[in-house]
Amino acid sequence: MPSRHVGRPATAARLTILSTAVLMAGALAATALAQTSAPSPKPKATAAQPAGPSQTVPSVAQAPDPVFDEGTARRIAAAMLSYSAIEVRGGWPTLPANAKLAPGASGADVTLLRRRLEITDDLPPAQARGDVYDETLAAAVRHFQARHGLEQTGSVGAKTLAALNVPVSQRLRQLAASLDRLADMDFTFGERYVVVNLPAAFVEAVVGDKVVRRHVVQVGRPDRPSPQLTTFITTVNLNPTWTVPLGILKKDVIPKMRKDPAYAARMHLRVLDGAGNEIDPRNVDWNSDRAPNFTLW
């Protein structure tokens, strides 16, 4: 399918790698996938924007809409208006850290959970009263989890509780940072493009404004993040060789080799000397504090 980019080969597609600040930074960055199937002109809801109890929120793996498209900035702005209104009304309650919230539970914490989910339209107002954790409440919890890129268990585990207790003011700051980052990005959308979502650790291939492929990817840790870039894809190399970066070699591979001399062989890593000749890992002093004079690939 031809690209809409003038002056570029018809086979080229755009690639962008998004940072943590895009689409709500932090541990819940995967939330951008939680968009609803609400028809136009009503804006699509994101995890940053209450979606409404009557709407269906697909799971992260099933969401047909891309994490990054021409409407992303517009939806984030709409979400900020929604959350600003919630903030003016006093925000939402904080659930106790030791709350036991799962189907079958009852009590004051369940009542508080119902109130919390009603405020963000995950639970219809008519069902917000009560102190029993029934299937209606479990469905509302799954709705919230889907919007935030969490596993849809219907129970409030540690990750769901943490997401529920993020203050609305913090959500607004995250959204504002996301909007600022998007404004600074130099990206022109074409008929086909690829997005790597670093904090969520997945990649999407988009054709005609819909996701046609989505896969989990390996990304850097927060203290050693993957680089961000935007470029054109002109060649695809299947099963390429990979030279282990010096930082990973020193901080990850060498400590593992010290504990387990068979680690390199198990991971199918080859050790090369300065001339590119393969050497036996057993001949390397893995306990040396000197800079390594070999490479792994």
Phi and psi in degrees as GROMACS dihedral restraints (atoms count N, CA, C in turn):
[ dihedral_restraints ]
;  ai    aj    ak    al  type     phi  dphi    fc
    3     4     5     6     1   -68.0    20    10
    4     5     6     7     1   151.5    20    10
    6     7     8     9     1   -85.2    20    10
    7     8     9    10     1   153.3    20    10
    9    10    11    12     1   -89.0    20    10
   10    11    12    13     1     2.4    20    10
   12    13    14    15     1   -82.1    20    10
   13    14    15    16     1   116.6    20    10
   15    16    17    18     1   -69.9    20    10
   16    17    18    19     1   135.5    20    10
   18    19    20    21     1    84.2    20    10
   19    20    21    22     1     1.8    20    10
   21    22    23    24     1  -109.9    20    10
   22    23    24    25     1   154.1    20    10
   24    25    26    27     1   -57.9    20    10
   25    26    27    28     1   147.3    20    10
   27    28    29    30     1   -64.2    20    10
   28    29    30    31     1   -20.8    20    10
   30    31    32    33     1   -88.5    20    10
   31    32    33    34     1    -5.6    20    10
   33    34    35    36     1   -79.2    20    10
   34    35    36    37     1   147.0    20    10
   36    37    38    39     1  -134.0    20    10
   37    38    39    40     1   154.6    20    10
   39    40    41    42     1   -85.7    20    10
   40    41    42    43     1   146.1    20    10
   42    43    44    45     1  -124.8    20    10
   43    44    45    46     1   129.9    20    10
   45    46    47    48     1  -131.1    20    10
   46    47    48    49     1   141.9    20    10
   48    49    50    51     1  -115.0    20    10
   49    50    51    52     1   116.7    20    10
   51    52    53    54     1   -89.4    20    10
   52    53    54    55     1   143.3    20    10
   54    55    56    57     1   -90.0    20    10
   55    56    57    58     1   176.7    20    10
   57    58    59    60     1   -60.8    20    10
   58    59    60    61     1   -28.8    20    10
   60    61    62    63     1   -72.4    20    10
   61    62    63    64     1   -19.2    20    10
   63    64    65    66     1   -76.2    20    10
   64    65    66    67     1   129.0    20    10
   66    67    68    69     1    59.5    20    10
   67    68    69    70     1    58.0    20    10
   69    70    71    72     1    72.1    20    10
   70    71    72    73     1    95.7    20    10
   72    73    74    75     1   -68.4    20    10
   73    74    75    76     1   160.1    20    10
   75    76    77    78     1   104.7    20    10
   76    77    78    79     1  -161.9    20    10
   78    79    80    81     1   -64.4    20    10
   79    80    81    82     1   -23.0    20    10
   81    82    83    84     1  -103.9    20    10
   82    83    84    85     1    31.8    20    10
   84    85    86    87     1   -65.6    20    10
   85    86    87    88     1   -19.3    20    10
   87    88    89    90     1   -71.1    20    10
   88    89    90    91     1    -4.8    20    10
   90    91    92    93     1   -62.3    20    10
   91    92    93    94     1   -21.3    20    10
   93    94    95    96     1   -62.7    20    10
   94    95    96    97     1   -21.9    20    10
   96    97    98    99     1   -73.6    20    10
   97    98    99   100     1   -18.9    20    10
   99   100   101   102     1   -81.2    20    10
  100   101   102   103     1    72.1    20    10
  102   103   104   105     1  -105.4    20    10
  103   104   105   106     1   146.4    20    10
  105   106   107   108     1   -92.2    20    10
  106   107   108   109     1   170.7    20    10
  108   109   110   111     1   -97.4    20    10
  109   110   111   112     1    26.9    20    10
  111   112   113   114     1   -62.7    20    10
  112   113   114   115     1   135.9    20    10
  114   115   116   117     1   -71.8    20    10
  115   116   117   118     1   155.8    20    10
  117   118   119   120     1   -67.6    20    10
  118   119   120   121     1   149.3    20    10
  120   121   122   123     1   -88.9    20    10
  121   122   123   124     1     2.7    20    10
  123   124   125   126     1   -64.6    20    10
  124   125   126   127     1   126.6    20    10
  126   127   128   129     1   -64.3    20    10
  127   128   129   130     1   147.6    20    10
  129   130   131   132     1   -67.0    20    10
  130   131   132   133     1   137.8    20    10
  132   133   134   135     1   -86.5    20    10
  133   134   135   136     1   146.7    20    10
  135   136   137   138     1  -113.0    20    10
  136   137   138   139     1   178.3    20    10
  138   139   140   141     1   -64.5    20    10
  139   140   141   142     1   -20.9    20    10
  141   142   143   144     1   -81.3    20    10
  142   143   144   145     1   -11.7    20    10
  144   145   146   147     1  -124.7    20    10
  145   146   147   148     1   125.8    20    10
  147   148   149   150     1   -53.1    20    10
  148   149   150   151     1   132.1    20    10
  150   151   152   153     1   -93.4    20    10
  151   152   153   154     1   -18.6    20    10
  153   154   155   156     1    96.6    20    10
  154   155   156   157     1   133.5    20    10
  156   157   158   159     1   -66.1    20    10
  157   158   159   160     1   -21.2    20    10
  159   160   161   162     1   -89.1    20    10
  160   161   162   163     1    -5.9    20    10
  162   163   164   165     1   -92.0    20    10
  163   164   165   166     1   154.3    20    10
  165   166   167   168     1   -97.6    20    10
  166   167   168   169     1   124.6    20    10
  168   169   170   171     1  -106.8    20    10
  169   170   171   172     1   114.5    20    10
  171   172   173   174     1   -71.6    20    10
  172   173   174   175     1   159.2    20    10
  174   175   176   177     1   -71.1    20    10
  175   176   177   178     1   167.8    20    10
  177   178   179   180     1   -56.7    20    10
  178   179   180   181     1   -41.6    20    10
  180   181   182   183     1   -71.9    20    10
  181   182   183   184     1   -19.1    20    10
  183   184   185   186     1  -108.2    20    10
  184   185   186   187     1   -12.4    20    10
  186   187   188   189     1   -59.0    20    10
  187   188   189   190     1   123.8    20    10
  189   190   191   192     1   -79.7    20    10
  190   191   192   193     1   -18.1    20    10
  192   193   194   195     1   -90.2    20    10
  193   194   195   196     1   141.3    20    10
  195   196   197   198     1   -72.0    20    10
  196   197   198   199     1   156.6    20    10
  198   199   200   201     1   -68.3    20    10
  199   200   201   202     1   -24.0    20    10
  201   202   203   204     1  -139.7    20    10
  202   203   204   205     1   113.3    20    10
  204   205   206   207     1  -147.7    20    10
  205   206   207   208     1  -173.7    20    10
  207   208   209   210     1   -66.6    20    10
  208   209   210   211     1   -18.6    20    10
  210   211   212   213     1   -96.6    20    10
  211   212   213   214     1     1.0    20    10
  213   214   215   216     1   -59.5    20    10
  214   215   216   217     1   -49.6    20    10
  216   217   218   219     1   -61.4    20    10
  217   218   219   220     1   -40.1    20    10
  219   220   221   222     1   -63.6    20    10
  220   221   222   223     1   -41.4    20    10
  222   223   224   225     1   -69.6    20    10
  223   224   225   226     1   -36.3    20    10
  225   226   227   228     1   -64.7    20    10
  226   227   228   229     1   -41.6    20    10
  228   229   230   231     1   -62.1    20    10
  229   230   231   232     1   -40.7    20    10
  231   232   233   234     1   -64.7    20    10
  232   233   234   235     1   -38.4    20    10
  234   235   236   237     1   -64.4    20    10
  235   236   237   238     1   -38.5    20    10
  237   238   239   240     1   -62.3    20    10
  238   239   240   241     1   -38.8    20    10
  240   241   242   243     1   -63.7    20    10
  241   242   243   244     1   -42.3    20    10
  243   244   245   246     1   -62.5    20    10
  244   245   246   247     1   -47.5    20    10
  246   247   248   249     1   -72.2    20    10
  247   248   249   250     1   -29.4    20    10
  249   250   251   252     1   -62.9    20    10
  250   251   252   253     1   -39.8    20    10
  252   253   254   255     1   -64.1    20    10
  253   254   255   256     1   -39.3    20    10
  255   256   257   258     1   -64.6    20    10
  256   257   258   259     1   -40.4    20    10
  258   259   260   261     1   -63.4    20    10
  259   260   261   262     1   -42.1    20    10
  261   262   263   264     1   -60.3    20    10
  262   263   264   265     1   -34.6    20    10
  264   265   266   267     1   -82.5    20    10
  265   266   267   268     1     4.0    20    10
  267   268   269   270     1   108.2    20    10
  268   269   270   271     1     3.6    20    10
  270   271   272   273     1    76.8    20    10
  271   272   273   274     1  -155.8    20    10
  273   274   275   276     1  -126.1    20    10
  274   275   276   277     1   158.1    20    10
  276   277   278   279     1   -72.1    20    10
  277   278   279   280     1   157.5    20    10
  279   280   281   282     1   -98.0    20    10
  280   281   282   283     1   129.5    20    10
  282   283   284   285     1   -84.1    20    10
  283   284   285   286     1   143.8    20    10
  285   286   287   288     1   -59.5    20    10
  286   287   288   289     1   143.0    20    10
  288   289   290   291     1   -63.1    20    10
  289   290   291   292     1   -27.6    20    10
  291   292   293   294     1   -99.6    20    10
  292   293   294   295     1    15.8    20    10
  294   295   296   297     1   -65.4    20    10
  295   296   297   298     1   135.1    20    10
  297   298   299   300     1  -103.1    20    10
  298   299   300   301     1   100.3    20    10
  300   301   302   303     1  -124.0    20    10
  301   302   303   304     1   102.8    20    10
  303   304   305   306     1  -154.8    20    10
  304   305   306   307     1   159.4    20    10
  306   307   308   309     1   -50.2    20    10
  307   308   309   310     1   133.5    20    10
  309   310   311   312     1   100.7    20    10
  310   311   312   313     1   -17.9    20    10
  312   313   314   315     1   -73.6    20    10
  313   314   315   316     1   164.3    20    10
  315   316   317   318     1  -154.4    20    10
  316   317   318   319     1   163.8    20    10
  318   319   320   321     1   124.4    20    10
  319   320   321   322     1  -171.7    20    10
  321   322   323   324     1   -64.3    20    10
  322   323   324   325     1   -34.6    20    10
  324   325   326   327     1   -66.5    20    10
  325   326   327   328     1   -34.5    20    10
  327   328   329   330     1   -67.2    20    10
  328   329   330   331     1   -41.0    20    10
  330   331   332   333     1   -59.7    20    10
  331   332   333   334     1   -42.2    20    10
  333   334   335   336     1   -65.7    20    10
  334   335   336   337     1   -39.2    20    10
  336   337   338   339     1   -62.8    20    10
  337   338   339   340     1   -41.6    20    10
  339   340   341   342     1   -60.1    20    10
  340   341   342   343     1   -42.8    20    10
  342   343   344   345     1   -64.2    20    10
  343   344   345   346     1   -41.1    20    10
  345   346   347   348     1   -62.0    20    10
  346   347   348   349     1   -43.2    20    10
  348   349   350   351     1   -75.4    20    10
  349   350   351   352     1   -27.3    20    10
  351   352   353   354     1   -66.4    20    10
  352   353   354   355     1   -39.0    20    10
  354   355   356   357     1   -60.8    20    10
  355   356   357   358     1   -34.8    20    10
  357   358   359   360     1   -99.5    20    10
  358   359   360   361     1    16.6    20    10
  360   361   362   363     1    62.9    20    10
  361   362   363   364     1    22.0    20    10
  363   364   365   366     1   -80.9    20    10
  364   365   366   367     1   -22.0    20    10
  366   367   368   369     1  -127.9    20    10
  367   368   369   370     1   127.3    20    10
  369   370   371   372     1   -58.7    20    10
  370   371   372   373     1   141.7    20    10
  372   373   374   375     1   -54.6    20    10
  373   374   375   376     1   -34.8    20    10
  375   376   377   378     1   -66.2    20    10
  376   377   378   379     1   -17.0    20    10
  378   379   380   381     1  -112.9    20    10
  379   380   381   382     1    14.2    20    10
  381   382   383   384     1   -79.2    20    10
  382   383   384   385     1   -16.4    20    10
  384   385   386   387     1   -89.6    20    10
  385   386   387   388     1   154.2    20    10
  387   388   389   390     1   121.5    20    10
  388   389   390   391     1   160.8    20    10
  390   391   392   393     1  -126.5    20    10
  391   392   393   394     1    21.1    20    10
  393   394   395   396     1  -112.5    20    10
  394   395   396   397     1   135.0    20    10
  396   397   398   399     1   -86.0    20    10
  397   398   399   400     1    86.9    20    10
  399   400   401   402     1   -99.5    20    10
  400   401   402   403     1  -172.4    20    10
  402   403   404   405     1   -67.2    20    10
  403   404   405   406     1   -31.9    20    10
  405   406   407   408     1   -61.3    20    10
  406   407   408   409     1   -43.9    20    10
  408   409   410   411     1   -68.3    20    10
  409   410   411   412     1   -38.8    20    10
  411   412   413   414     1   -61.2    20    10
  412   413   414   415     1   -39.7    20    10
  414   415   416   417     1   -64.7    20    10
  415   416   417   418     1   -38.6    20    10
  417   418   419   420     1   -65.5    20    10
  418   419   420   421     1   -38.5    20    10
  420   421   422   423     1   -65.1    20    10
  421   422   423   424     1   -41.7    20    10
  423   424   425   426     1   -62.4    20    10
  424   425   426   427     1   -37.2    20    10
  426   427   428   429     1   -61.1    20    10
  427   428   429   430     1   -46.5    20    10
  429   430   431   432     1   -61.9    20    10
  430   431   432   433     1   -44.8    20    10
  432   433   434   435     1   -62.0    20    10
  433   434   435   436     1   -40.6    20    10
  435   436   437   438     1   -63.5    20    10
  436   437   438   439     1   -41.6    20    10
  438   439   440   441     1   -64.5    20    10
  439   440   441   442     1   -26.0    20    10
  441   442   443   444     1  -105.5    20    10
  442   443   444   445     1    14.1    20    10
  444   445   446   447     1    68.6    20    10
  445   446   447   448     1    24.5    20    10
  447   448   449   450     1  -100.3    20    10
  448   449   450   451     1   158.6    20    10
  450   451   452   453     1   -61.7    20    10
  451   452   453   454     1   130.5    20    10
  453   454   455   456     1   -85.7    20    10
  454   455   456   457     1    82.0    20    10
  456   457   458   459     1   -93.0    20    10
  457   458   459   460     1   -24.8    20    10
  459   460   461   462     1    82.8    20    10
  460   461   462   463     1    -4.5    20    10
  462   463   464   465     1  -114.1    20    10
  463   464   465   466     1   154.5    20    10
  465   466   467   468     1   -95.1    20    10
  466   467   468   469     1    93.3    20    10
  468   469   470   471     1   -86.7    20    10
  469   470   471   472     1  -169.2    20    10
  471   472   473   474     1   -62.7    20    10
  472   473   474   475     1   -44.4    20    10
  474   475   476   477     1   -68.0    20    10
  475   476   477   478     1   -40.8    20    10
  477   478   479   480     1   -66.6    20    10
  478   479   480   481     1   -40.6    20    10
  480   481   482   483     1   -62.2    20    10
  481   482   483   484     1   -42.4    20    10
  483   484   485   486     1   -61.6    20    10
  484   485   486   487     1   -40.4    20    10
  486   487   488   489     1   -67.8    20    10
  487   488   489   490     1   -40.0    20    10
  489   490   491   492     1   -62.5    20    10
  490   491   492   493     1   -32.5    20    10
  492   493   494   495     1   -94.8    20    10
  493   494   495   496     1     4.0    20    10
  495   496   497   498     1   -67.9    20    10
  496   497   498   499     1   122.6    20    10
  498   499   500   501     1   -61.7    20    10
  499   500   501   502     1   150.7    20    10
  501   502   503   504     1   -62.4    20    10
  502   503   504   505     1   -32.7    20    10
  504   505   506   507     1   -63.1    20    10
  505   506   507   508     1   -37.0    20    10
  507   508   509   510     1   -69.4    20    10
  508   509   510   511     1   -39.9    20    10
  510   511   512   513     1   -60.0    20    10
  511   512   513   514     1   -40.6    20    10
  513   514   515   516     1   -65.4    20    10
  514   515   516   517     1   -39.6    20    10
  516   517   518   519     1   -64.6    20    10
  517   518   519   520     1   -39.6    20    10
  519   520   521   522     1   -63.2    20    10
  520   521   522   523     1   -43.3    20    10
  522   523   524   525     1   -64.9    20    10
  523   524   525   526     1   -40.7    20    10
  525   526   527   528     1   -63.8    20    10
  526   527   528   529     1   -41.2    20    10
  528   529   530   531     1   -63.8    20    10
  529   530   531   532     1   -39.4    20    10
  531   532   533   534     1   -63.3    20    10
  532   533   534   535     1   -43.1    20    10
  534   535   536   537     1   -64.4    20    10
  535   536   537   538     1   -41.3    20    10
  537   538   539   540     1   -62.6    20    10
  538   539   540   541     1   -42.3    20    10
  540   541   542   543     1   -64.8    20    10
  541   542   543   544     1   -41.6    20    10
  543   544   545   546     1   -63.5    20    10
  544   545   546   547     1   -36.0    20    10
  546   547   548   549     1   -65.1    20    10
  547   548   549   550     1   -27.3    20    10
  549   550   551   552     1   -89.2    20    10
  550   551   552   553     1    -7.7    20    10
  552   553   554   555     1   -80.0    20    10
  553   554   555   556     1   137.7    20    10
  555   556   557   558     1  -102.2    20    10
  556   557   558   559     1    90.4    20    10
  558   559   560   561     1  -144.1    20    10
  559   560   561   562     1   126.7    20    10
  561   562   563   564     1  -109.0    20    10
  562   563   564   565     1   120.7    20    10
  564   565   566   567     1   -74.8    20    10
  565   566   567   568     1   135.2    20    10
  567   568   569   570     1  -116.4    20    10
  568   569   570   571     1  -172.3    20    10
  570   571   572   573     1   -65.5    20    10
  571   572   573   574     1   -32.4    20    10
  573   574   575   576     1  -132.6    20    10
  574   575   576   577     1   135.9    20    10
  576   577   578   579     1  -158.9    20    10
  577   578   579   580     1   165.7    20    10
  579   580   581   582     1  -124.6    20    10
  580   581   582   583     1   136.6    20    10
  582   583   584   585     1  -124.4    20    10
  583   584   585   586     1   128.4    20    10
  585   586   587   588     1  -105.8    20    10
  586   587   588   589     1   116.0    20    10
  588   589   590   591     1   -93.6    20    10
  589   590   591   592     1   101.7    20    10
  591   592   593   594     1   -63.2    20    10
  592   593   594   595     1   -51.7    20    10
  594   595   596   597     1   -65.5    20    10
  595   596   597   598     1   -29.9    20    10
  597   598   599   600     1   -88.4    20    10
  598   599   600   601     1   -11.5    20    10
  600   601   602   603     1    59.4    20    10
  601   602   603   604     1    49.1    20    10
  603   604   605   606     1  -146.0    20    10
  604   605   606   607     1   160.3    20    10
  606   607   608   609     1  -123.3    20    10
  607   608   609   610     1   142.5    20    10
  609   610   611   612     1  -122.8    20    10
  610   611   612   613     1   136.7    20    10
  612   613   614   615     1  -105.1    20    10
  613   614   615   616     1   124.3    20    10
  615   616   617   618     1  -114.8    20    10
  616   617   618   619     1   131.0    20    10
  618   619   620   621     1  -133.0    20    10
  619   620   621   622     1   124.9    20    10
  621   622   623   624     1    60.5    20    10
  622   623   624   625     1    38.4    20    10
  624   625   626   627     1    70.0    20    10
  625   626   627   628     1    13.6    20    10
  627   628   629   630     1  -129.8    20    10
  628   629   630   631     1   148.1    20    10
  630   631   632   633     1   -76.3    20    10
  631   632   633   634     1   122.8    20    10
  633   634   635   636     1  -103.8    20    10
  634   635   636   637     1   -19.8    20    10
  636   637   638   639     1  -146.2    20    10
  637   638   639   640     1   139.2    20    10
  639   640   641   642     1  -142.8    20    10
  640   641   642   643     1   126.9    20    10
  642   643   644   645     1  -137.0    20    10
  643   644   645   646     1   150.8    20    10
  645   646   647   648     1   -73.4    20    10
  646   647   648   649     1   141.3    20    10
  648   649   650   651     1  -129.7    20    10
  649   650   651   652     1   161.3    20    10
  651   652   653   654     1   -90.6    20    10
  652   653   654   655     1   126.9    20    10
  654   655   656   657     1  -130.1    20    10
  655   656   657   658     1   168.5    20    10
  657   658   659   660     1   -71.4    20    10
  658   659   660   661     1   158.5    20    10
  660   661   662   663     1   -78.6    20    10
  661   662   663   664     1   163.6    20    10
  663   664   665   666     1   -55.9    20    10
  664   665   666   667     1   -33.8    20    10
  666   667   668   669     1   -81.9    20    10
  667   668   669   670     1   -14.6    20    10
  669   670   671   672     1  -137.6    20    10
  670   671   672   673     1    70.4    20    10
  672   673   674   675     1   -71.2    20    10
  673   674   675   676     1   153.7    20    10
  675   676   677   678     1   -67.8    20    10
  676   677   678   679     1   148.8    20    10
  678   679   680   681     1   -69.8    20    10
  679   680   681   682     1   157.5    20    10
  681   682   683   684     1  -104.8    20    10
  682   683   684   685     1   140.4    20    10
  684   685   686   687     1  -159.7    20    10
  685   686   687   688     1   160.8    20    10
  687   688   689   690     1  -134.0    20    10
  688   689   690   691     1   127.8    20    10
  690   691   692   693     1  -156.5    20    10
  691   692   693   694     1   176.7    20    10
  693   694   695   696     1   -97.6    20    10
  694   695   696   697     1   140.9    20    10
  696   697   698   699     1   -92.8    20    10
  697   698   699   700     1   119.8    20    10
  699   700   701   702     1  -117.5    20    10
  700   701   702   703     1   -18.7    20    10
  702   703   704   705     1  -142.7    20    10
  703   704   705   706     1   142.3    20    10
  705   706   707   708     1  -116.7    20    10
  706   707   708   709     1   122.4    20    10
  708   709   710   711     1  -106.5    20    10
  709   710   711   712     1   109.6    20    10
  711   712   713   714     1   -84.4    20    10
  712   713   714   715     1   134.9    20    10
  714   715   716   717     1    52.5    20    10
  715   716   717   718     1    55.1    20    10
  717   718   719   720     1   -76.1    20    10
  718   719   720   721     1   160.5    20    10
  720   721   722   723     1   -74.0    20    10
  721   722   723   724     1   157.6    20    10
  723   724   725   726     1  -135.4    20    10
  724   725   726   727     1   120.0    20    10
  726   727   728   729     1   -87.4    20    10
  727   728   729   730     1   123.4    20    10
  729   730   731   732     1   -65.1    20    10
  730   731   732   733     1   122.0    20    10
  732   733   734   735     1   -59.9    20    10
  733   734   735   736     1   152.2    20    10
  735   736   737   738     1   -58.4    20    10
  736   737   738   739     1   -40.5    20    10
  738   739   740   741     1   -61.9    20    10
  739   740   741   742     1   -44.6    20    10
  741   742   743   744     1   -68.0    20    10
  742   743   744   745     1   -37.3    20    10
  744   745   746   747     1   -59.9    20    10
  745   746   747   748     1   -46.8    20    10
  747   748   749   750     1   -76.2    20    10
  748   749   750   751     1   -36.9    20    10
  750   751   752   753     1   -93.8    20    10
  751   752   753   754     1   -20.7    20    10
  753   754   755   756     1  -120.0    20    10
  754   755   756   757     1   -55.0    20    10
  756   757   758   759     1   -70.5    20    10
  757   758   759   760     1   -50.3    20    10
  759   760   761   762     1   -58.8    20    10
  760   761   762   763     1   -47.1    20    10
  762   763   764   765     1   -58.7    20    10
  763   764   765   766     1   -36.4    20    10
  765   766   767   768     1   -70.7    20    10
  766   767   768   769     1   -37.1    20    10
  768   769   770   771     1   -66.4    20    10
  769   770   771   772     1   -32.4    20    10
  771   772   773   774     1   -66.0    20    10
  772   773   774   775     1   -34.4    20    10
  774   775   776   777     1   -86.0    20    10
  775   776   777   778     1   -32.7    20    10
  777   778   779   780     1  -139.7    20    10
  778   779   780   781     1    97.1    20    10
  780   781   782   783     1   -59.6    20    10
  781   782   783   784     1   -17.8    20    10
  783   784   785   786     1   -91.1    20    10
  784   785   786   787     1     3.4    20    10
  786   787   788   789     1   -58.7    20    10
  787   788   789   790     1   -47.1    20    10
  789   790   791   792     1   -60.5    20    10
  790   791   792   793     1   -42.9    20    10
  792   793   794   795     1   -65.5    20    10
  793   794   795   796     1   -41.2    20    10
  795   796   797   798     1   -65.1    20    10
  796   797   798   799     1   -33.2    20    10
  798   799   800   801     1   -90.5    20    10
  799   800   801   802     1     5.8    20    10
  801   802   803   804     1    59.8    20    10
  802   803   804   805     1    38.1    20    10
  804   805   806   807     1   -96.8    20    10
  805   806   807   808     1   137.8    20    10
  807   808   809   810     1  -108.8    20    10
  808   809   810   811     1   139.7    20    10
  810   811   812   813     1  -101.0    20    10
  811   812   813   814     1   126.2    20    10
  813   814   815   816     1  -118.1    20    10
  814   815   816   817     1   142.4    20    10
  816   817   818   819     1   -83.9    20    10
  817   818   819   820     1  -173.8    20    10
  819   820   821   822     1   -63.1    20    10
  820   821   822   823     1   -23.4    20    10
  822   823   824   825     1   -92.6    20    10
  823   824   825   826     1     1.4    20    10
  825   826   827   828     1    87.6    20    10
  826   827   828   829     1     9.5    20    10
  828   829   830   831     1   -88.1    20    10
  829   830   831   832     1   138.6    20    10
  831   832   833   834     1   -71.8    20    10
  832   833   834   835     1   137.4    20    10
  834   835   836   837     1  -125.9    20    10
  835   836   837   838     1   158.7    20    10
  837   838   839   840     1   -75.6    20    10
  838   839   840   841     1   125.5    20    10
  840   841   842   843     1   -55.2    20    10
  841   842   843   844     1   -25.4    20    10
  843   844   845   846     1   -71.0    20    10
  844   845   846   847     1   -15.0    20    10
  846   847   848   849     1   -92.3    20    10
  847   848   849   850     1     3.2    20    10
  849   850   851   852     1   -98.8    20    10
  850   851   852   853     1   135.3    20    10
  852   853   854   855     1   -84.1    20    10
  853   854   855   856     1    91.0    20    10
  855   856   857   858     1   -71.9    20    10
  856   857   858   859     1   -12.3    20    10
  858   859   860   861     1   -91.1    20    10
  859   860   861   862     1    -1.6    20    10
  861   862   863   864     1   -71.0    20    10
  862   863   864   865     1   143.4    20    10
  864   865   866   867     1   -92.2    20    10
  865   866   867   868     1    -1.6    20    10
  867   868   869   870     1   -74.4    20    10
  868   869   870   871     1   159.8    20    10
  870   871   872   873     1   -62.2    20    10
  871   872   873   874     1   134.3    20    10
  873   874   875   876     1   -64.1    20    10
  874   875   876   877     1   137.0    20    10
  876   877   878   879     1  -105.8    20    10
  877   878   879   880     1    34.6    20    10
  879   880   881   882     1  -145.5    20    10
  880   881   882   883     1   167.7    20    10
  882   883   884   885     1  -126.7    20    10
  883   884   885   886     1   158.9    20    10
  885   886   887   888     1  -120.1    20    10
  886   887   888   889     1   140.5    20    10
